[in-house]
Amino acid sequence: MTKDEALKIALTALYRAYGESAHPDIERGIDVVVEALAQTSALDGWMPIASAPKDGTKILLCKKSLIADGFSVKYKGRDDYYFAWPYINADPTHWMPLPAAPKPE
């Protein structure tokens, strides 16, 4: 999920909470936006596995406290995918992009 998509979800939640003509106070508005963002995992960077890239890009995968790098693999002759993450025998629930490599000194 992109930041723009997360913001759209948050603003939609704010609109639903107050309607078109209401003028929410700032604190309540912030609470609604933060709650909506938390539901999308956008605040901590983890996104639902359904939104993960399915082109073999290396990403971080997570299930509970298990975190490792991995990538998607398309089943041969089918339209669905699974996620390969070595040494982890579980289906991931969330993902995030790998961080950039350190810059050379």
N, C-alpha and C positions, 0 to 999 in steps of 0.2 A: 504494500500500500504506500502510495506516495504521500508527501506532506500535504499536497493540495487535496487529495482524497480524504485524508484525516481531517483537515480543516473543514471541508464540505460536510462531513458527518457531524462534526462539532457544531457548526453553524445551523445545520438542520435541527439538531437537538435543541439548540437555543430557541429557534423559531417555534418549534413544537411546544416548548415550555411556556412561551409568552404570547404567541400569536402575532399576527401581522401588525396590529396597532398598539401593542403594549410597549411600554418603555421600562425595561427591567433595571433594577438597581445593579450597580457594578459587581458587588460581591456575589449576588445570586447568579448573575450572568457568568462570571468566572467559574463558579462551582459547576454549572451545567456544562460548560465547555470542557473543563478538566475531567469531569465524569465521562463524557462522551469519548474523549481521547484515551482515557484509561481503558475503556471497553475495547478499543481497537488495538491496544498494546503500543500505540504510537509514542507514548511518553518514554518508554524504556527501550524502544527500538525493535522489540520483538513483534513480528506480524504473524497472523494465522498461516498455517502451512498451505492452505488453499491458494494463497496469493504468491507463493514462491515461484521463481522462474523455472520453467520446464525445458530449458535449452542446454542443460549440462553445466551451467555456470556454478562454480564453487561458492558455497554459502555456509553460514553457521546454522546448524540445526539444533533444536532443543526439545526435550521432553522432561518435564519436572527439573531435576538437577543435572540431567545428562546434557552436555553441550559438546559438540564436535563439528568439524567441517565435513561437508558432504556435497552431493549434487543429485540432480534428478536423472532418472534412467527410464526410458520409454520401453514398455513391454513390447517384445517383438510381435508384430502382427496385430497389435491392439492400439487403442487410442488413449489408454490410461498410463500413469506413471507411478514409480515408487522412488523413494529417496534412499540413496546409498550413503551410509556413513560408517566407515570401517570400525570394527570392534564394538559397535553399539547394536544390540539386538532389541530394537524397539522402533515403533513408528513415531517419527517426530510430530509435534503439535504446533511448533512455531519455528520461525526462521528470521535471519537478518543478514544483510550483506557482510562480507568479510571487510575488515578495516583495511585501509590503504597500507601498503608496505612502508617501513621507515625510509626516510630520505637519506641518501648517502651523505656522510660528513665530509 
